[in-house]
Every structure is written in C-alpha cells, then in structure tokens.
C-alpha cells in the first residue's frame, strides 16, 4: 500500500513537472528515478540552486520547437530534386 502511494505521488509529480527527469532519463539511458534522486541530493548540498536550472529546463522543454537550430538555418525542401 505504501509503495503504491509513493508511485502515485511520483507519477502525479512527473505529469505536473513537465517530464524533465523522464526526458533526461531517455536521453542518457538511465532511470528517471535515479535522476530525481541526484537532483534532490544536489539541491540539498547547494541550498536549492538547481531549482532555478530545473525551471529553465522546463521552459526549454515546453518550447523546444523554438530552440531547434536546424529550423532557423535550414530551409525545407519539397523534394529530392530541389538541391
């Protein structure tokens, strides 16, 4: 019962926290819970300064289509013969 409660809280927080830890977990190939634990430990040791970094990552993930560099510099081709 306790483990189920913890899992429901973790899934609720992950849905509300925009999936930053899950995104990093997929990119790095490790579990999101491991990233969360390291984030919590780092927050304790640095008196909460990673929270600012976390909110910056939330902003970037929510607006990631604007941060893709190839979108700005490369034009879209309609076919292979447009080279």
Residue, then its C-alpha position, 0 to 999 in steps of 0.5 A: x500500500x505504501x509503495x503504491x502511494x509513493x508511485x502515485x505521488x511520483x507519477x502525479x509529480x512527473x505529469x505536473x513537472x513537465x517530464x524533465x527527469x523522464x526526458x533526461x532519463x531517455x536521453x542518457x539511458x538511465x532511470x528517471x528515478x535515479x535522476x530525481x534522486x541526484x537532483x534532490x541530493x544536489x539541491x540539498x548540498x547547494x541550498x536549492x540552486x538547481x531549482x532555478x536550472x530545473x525551471x529553465x529546463x522546463x521552459x526549454x522543454x515546453x518550447x523546444x520547437x523554438x530552440x531547434x537550430x536546424x529550423x532557423x538555418x535550414x530551409x525545407x525542401x519539397x523534394x529530392x530534386x530541389x538541391 
